[in-house]
Amino acid sequence: MRHLMNPLDLTVEEIDGILDLANDIEANPSKYSHKCDGLKIATLFYEPSTRTRLSFEAAMINLGGQVLGFSSAASSSAAKGESVADTIRMISCYADICAIRHPKEGAAYVASTKSSIPVINAGDGGHQHPTQTLTDLLTIRSLKGHLDNLTIGFCGDLKFGRTVHSLIHAMIRYPNVRFVLISPEELRVPSYIREDVLAKNNIPYKEVVRLEDALPELDLLYMTRVQKERFFNEEDYVRMKDFYILDKEKMKLAGPDMLVLHPLPRVNEISVEVDDDPRAAYFKQVQYGVYARMALILTLLKWRDQ
C-alpha cells in the first residue's frame, strides 16, 4: 500500500503516468464515471479549504464513489481532544482512501503510519501540498506541452508557501529548469530549500525583490498570497499583504506566452483585470486539479489492491 505525503514519494515515471491518466480522464470522462462505484473517500480537513476539499470530493463523485468527512477541527472529535492517530484508525473502518489537511507539519505522516487505507497529504502547515503540485504539473504540461526547459518565477510568500516548496521539489527533476524567486526579505524561500534543494542539485536560481525586473524572462509566473494564518502578529501581515499586485500594466512587461498560475485563493495579489488576459491560467488550474486528483485516487487504489 502506498501513501502520498510529498511529491518526492513518486518517481518521475510515476508522476508522468498519473498525468497521462489525468489527460485521458479529461478527454474521456465517461470511461471513468463508474471506476469507484461502491468506494468512499474520507476528507479530514482540520483547517479551512474550499478548492482542495471540494476538488477531492468532486473527483471521487466523478469516479462514481462517495464522500464522508469533516471540514474543520471544530466539527470533529479533535475538539474533544482525539488524536490524529486515533481518528485515522477509526476512519480506516469507514472509508477506502483518505485525504487529510492539518495545520501542523507532519500530521499527515503520523496518520499514514497508523492507517490501513491509503492516505493523501492535502496540505500540512507550511510544509508540503503534493496534490497541488500534481495539479500544477498537469496544468503546465497541458498548456505548455512540456515540463523541461522552463524559467519559473515564484512571487509572494515563499517562506510559508507550501505549494511553492512542493513544486520546487518536483520541478528540479526535469532538465533545464531555472527559478526566479521574487519576494521581500522577510518572505524569502527558507534556507533549507535554497541550500539543500537548489544549491545541492546545482539548480540555477536568483532572488529578486521587484516583480517588474523578473517578468520579461519568465515562461511561468506562479503568484501566491501572503498567508495571514501563518503570521504571528497582525502588524507584520498588514505590512506585507499588498507587497505585490499583478495588474495589466505589469503584464505588459511579460512575454506573449507566459502563463500566470496561482494556487488560490487570491486576495489582492492578482487584479481582477488580469482575469481576461489569455495568459491567466489560474482558473484552468482549478479544473486540472479535479483531473489530477481523480487520477491519483485511481492510482493509489490500484496500488493498494496489487
Secondary structure by P-SEA (a helix, b strand, c coil): cccccccccccaaaaaaaaaaaaaaaacccccccccccbbbbbbbcccccaaaaaaaaaaaaacbbbbbbcccccccccccccaaaaaaaaaaccccbbbbbcccaaaaaaaaacccbbbcccccccccaaaaaaaaaaaaaaaccccbbbbbbcccccccaaaaaaaaaaccccbbbbbbbcccccccccccccccccccccccccccccccccccccbbbbbcccccccccaaaaaaccccccccaaaaaaccccbbbbbcccccccccccccccccccaaaaaaaaaaaaaaaaaaaaaaaac
